[in-house]
Amino acid sequence: MYELIKTLYPIYRSITGEGVRKSLEIINEAVGGGLELKALRSGMPVYDWVIPAEYNVRDAYIITPSGKKICEFKKHNLHLLGYSEPVHKKLSLDELQSHLYSDPNKPNSIPYATSYYERRWGFCLSHSERNSLENGEYEVFIDSDFNESGELNWAQFYLQATKPTKDEILISTYICHPQMCNNELSGPAVLALKFQRHLFFYNQHI
């Protein structure tokens, strides 16, 4: 489980995108195959929800007035506000502040924030780092895109009971949060192990 988490941890994931597909392929390989990979097109209504545009990011960062690069997406995915639109511009610290997100209650942690349904951009950073920002001109850069013809992906597996029953048990987990282990990757890792063991047990009793 730990090795699977280490492999998945660096991959950027949101509710859609290349990172989700790559992660599902890795999980499928880790359990020995057998997962059914599924997809729904962006824009498709699902109950009270509409599948959003597929989102992918290549890079994002801020350059301070002194030339230091901060909030680097490639160093930690959480630095980017999820679903940030592309931007490349220069602005003052006062202007930048409205695009920054931090948590004063956890001054040394990078918060997780998203904007799935409103086109905007932003960066997340620790509150202590935010308080240390110098006055002057900042350069912001986000290389991202939205594909309205994209898709949302997931994987599933149906394991039939070894004895006749009308009962059904649903076990689910998710991979849509970037670089978080305690709720983001612990679930898929535990479920992958359960899948392997239950599939082995099932194969021994049919």
Backbone torsions as a table, in degrees:
resi	resn	phi	psi	omega
1	MET	NA	-41.5	-178.9
2	TYR	-63.9	-41.1	179.3
3	GLU	-64.9	-37.4	177.4
4	LEU	-64.9	-42.3	178.2
5	ILE	-62.4	-43.1	178.9
6	LYS	-60.6	-37.5	-179.8
7	THR	-70.3	-40.8	-176.0
8	LEU	-80.6	-25.9	-171.0
9	TYR	-54.9	-45.5	-175.4
10	PRO	-74.0	-14.7	-173.3
11	ILE	-76.3	128.5	177.9
12	TYR	-74.7	129.2	178.7
13	ARG	-132.5	143.4	169.5
14	SER	-132.5	-157.8	178.8
15	ILE	-76.9	-14.0	175.9
16	THR	-141.8	170.6	170.6
17	GLY	119.0	173.0	-177.5
18	GLU	-60.4	-36.4	-179.5
19	GLY	-62.4	-34.7	177.7
20	VAL	-66.6	-47.2	179.8
21	ARG	-62.3	-43.5	179.8
22	LYS	-62.4	-42.1	-179.8
23	SER	-65.0	-41.3	178.8
24	LEU	-64.9	-36.9	177.7
25	GLU	-65.6	-39.8	178.7
26	ILE	-65.5	-43.7	178.7
27	ILE	-63.9	-42.1	179.4
28	ASN	-61.1	-41.3	178.0
29	GLU	-66.9	-38.0	-178.1
30	ALA	-64.7	-32.0	-179.3
31	VAL	-93.2	5.0	177.2
32	GLY	88.1	18.7	-179.7
33	GLY	81.9	176.0	177.8
34	GLY	107.4	-17.5	177.4
35	LEU	-73.3	142.7	177.4
36	GLU	-95.8	115.6	-179.6
37	LEU	-85.8	127.3	-173.3
38	LYS	-122.3	163.0	-179.9
39	ALA	-152.7	149.0	170.9
40	LEU	-128.5	140.5	-176.2
41	ARG	-73.2	145.1	173.8
42	SER	-58.0	140.3	-179.2
43	GLY	92.0	-9.1	-178.5
44	MET	-78.9	128.7	176.3
45	PRO	-70.5	135.0	175.9
46	VAL	-133.0	104.1	-174.2
47	TYR	54.0	-117.9	-178.3
48	ASP	-98.7	20.1	-173.6
49	TRP	-128.8	154.1	174.4
50	VAL	-121.4	129.0	180.0
51	ILE	-59.4	122.6	-177.3
52	PRO	-74.6	170.5	175.3
53	ALA	-61.0	145.9	176.7
54	GLU	-69.1	136.4	-173.4
55	TYR	-120.7	131.5	176.9
56	ASN	-136.3	146.1	-179.0
57	VAL	-128.6	139.4	176.7
58	ARG	-109.3	-34.8	-179.9
59	ASP	-165.4	158.3	175.9
60	ALA	-166.3	142.6	178.0
61	TYR	-170.5	170.5	173.5
62	ILE	-124.9	139.4	173.9
63	ILE	-111.5	123.8	-177.0
64	THR	-76.6	168.2	178.1
65	PRO	-57.7	-27.5	-179.9
66	SER	-88.5	2.5	175.7
67	GLY	92.2	5.9	179.2
68	LYS	-81.6	135.7	177.8
69	LYS	-90.6	123.8	-179.7
70	ILE	-127.8	173.0	179.4
71	CYS	50.4	46.0	-175.8
72	GLU	-78.6	116.6	179.5
73	PHE	-58.2	-38.3	-177.0
74	LYS	-71.8	-17.6	176.5
75	LYS	-90.9	-34.6	175.5
76	HIS	-155.6	119.9	-176.4
77	ASN	-58.3	-31.1	-175.7
78	LEU	-65.9	-15.2	-179.9
79	HIS	-65.0	-21.4	-178.4
80	LEU	-99.0	130.1	171.2
81	LEU	-59.2	122.4	-176.9
82	GLY	-56.9	136.1	-178.7
83	TYR	67.0	30.1	175.2
84	SER	-67.5	138.0	176.3
85	GLU	-76.4	158.5	-179.7
86	PRO	-67.2	144.4	179.2
87	VAL	-157.5	146.9	171.9
88	HIS	-149.7	105.1	-175.3
89	LYS	-158.5	169.2	175.4
90	LYS	-115.0	142.4	-177.5
91	LEU	-157.8	165.0	-178.5
92	SER	-79.1	167.3	178.0
93	LEU	-61.6	-40.9	178.7
94	ASP	-60.0	-41.2	178.8
95	GLU	-69.0	-37.1	-179.2
96	LEU	-67.6	-33.8	-174.5
97	GLN	-55.3	-33.7	-179.0
98	SER	-71.6	-8.0	178.7
99	HIS	-112.0	10.1	-179.5
100	LEU	-107.9	145.6	-178.8
101	TYR	-131.3	127.0	178.0
102	SER	-147.7	166.6	-177.3
103	ASP	-122.4	105.8	-179.2
104	PRO	-63.3	-21.1	179.0
105	ASN	-78.5	-17.5	176.2
106	LYS	-133.2	75.6	-168.1
107	PRO	-65.0	-15.7	-178.5
108	ASN	-109.0	9.6	-177.4
109	SER	-111.8	147.6	173.2
110	ILE	-86.3	119.4	-179.8
111	PRO	-75.4	162.8	176.6
112	TYR	-105.7	122.6	-179.5
113	ALA	-141.0	147.6	-178.6
114	THR	-137.2	165.4	175.5
115	SER	-143.4	66.6	-175.0
116	TYR	-63.1	-35.5	-168.5
117	TYR	-116.5	7.1	175.6
118	GLU	-133.4	122.9	-178.9
119	ARG	-73.8	108.7	176.0
120	ARG	-156.0	-177.4	179.0
121	TRP	-139.9	158.4	179.6
122	GLY	-176.4	169.9	178.6
123	PHE	-131.1	147.9	177.7
124	CYS	-112.3	139.7	-180.0
125	LEU	-154.6	166.4	179.0
126	SER	-66.6	151.7	-178.1
127	HIS	-67.1	-33.1	178.2
128	SER	-65.4	-40.1	177.7
129	GLU	-68.5	-38.6	179.3
130	ARG	-61.2	-40.8	-179.3
131	ASN	-69.1	-17.8	-178.2
132	SER	-94.9	0.7	-177.9
133	LEU	-65.2	136.4	-177.7
134	GLU	-85.9	155.4	174.3
135	ASN	-72.3	152.7	179.1
136	GLY	136.0	-166.8	-176.6
137	GLU	-94.1	130.4	179.4
138	TYR	-112.3	147.3	173.9
139	GLU	-110.3	128.3	178.8
140	VAL	-116.7	143.4	-178.1
141	PHE	-142.8	126.2	174.2
142	ILE	-135.4	120.1	178.0
143	ASP	-107.0	94.8	-177.5
144	SER	-139.8	167.4	176.1
145	ASP	-151.3	156.9	178.3
146	PHE	-117.4	128.2	179.1
147	ASN	-112.0	104.6	-179.0
148	GLU	-67.9	-16.2	177.6
149	SER	-102.9	18.8	-179.3
150	GLY	-81.2	-155.8	-176.7
151	GLU	-154.7	162.6	171.9
152	LEU	-108.3	135.0	-173.7
153	ASN	-119.0	148.3	171.6
154	TRP	-152.9	171.5	179.2
155	ALA	-128.7	148.1	179.5
156	GLN	-146.4	161.5	176.4
157	PHE	-149.6	134.9	178.6
158	TYR	-109.9	118.4	179.5
159	LEU	-108.7	111.7	-177.3
160	GLN	-73.3	145.4	179.4
161	ALA	-66.9	150.2	178.4
162	THR	-79.3	-14.7	176.2
163	LYS	-128.6	149.2	-179.6
164	PRO	-57.1	132.9	179.0
165	THR	-159.6	151.8	174.4
166	LYS	-96.7	-5.5	-178.7
167	ASP	-77.8	152.0	176.6
168	GLU	-140.7	134.5	179.6
169	ILE	-113.8	126.7	177.5
170	LEU	-106.3	122.2	174.6
171	ILE	-117.8	123.6	-176.0
172	SER	-133.1	155.3	173.0
173	THR	-151.4	174.9	-174.0
174	TYR	-138.9	160.1	-179.5
175	ILE	-131.3	22.1	-169.6
176	CYS	-88.6	1.0	178.9
177	HIS	-106.3	131.8	-175.3
178	PRO	-80.8	138.5	170.0
179	GLN	45.9	48.8	170.2
180	MET	-131.4	129.8	-173.6
181	CYS	-99.0	-35.0	-169.7
182	ASN	-69.4	-27.0	175.9
183	ASN	-126.6	-16.2	-173.1
184	GLU	-90.5	-42.8	-175.3
185	LEU	-112.6	-18.2	176.8
186	SER	-64.9	-39.2	179.7
187	GLY	-62.1	-55.3	177.7
188	PRO	-59.3	-36.2	-179.1
189	ALA	-67.0	-45.1	179.1
190	VAL	-65.8	-42.9	-179.0
191	LEU	-66.3	-35.2	177.1
192	ALA	-62.5	-42.2	178.5
193	LEU	-66.3	-43.0	177.9
194	LYS	-61.2	-40.8	179.0
195	PHE	-59.3	-47.5	-179.8
196	GLN	-59.8	-46.7	-175.8
197	ARG	-70.4	-41.5	179.8
198	HIS	-69.6	-36.4	178.0
199	LEU	-66.1	-39.4	176.9
200	PHE	-63.2	-46.4	179.7
201	PHE	-61.7	-42.1	-179.8
202	TYR	-62.0	-45.0	-178.6
203	ASN	-65.4	-24.6	179.4
204	GLN	-82.1	-9.3	-173.7
205	HIS	-123.9	18.0	175.5
206	ILE	-114.7	NA	NA
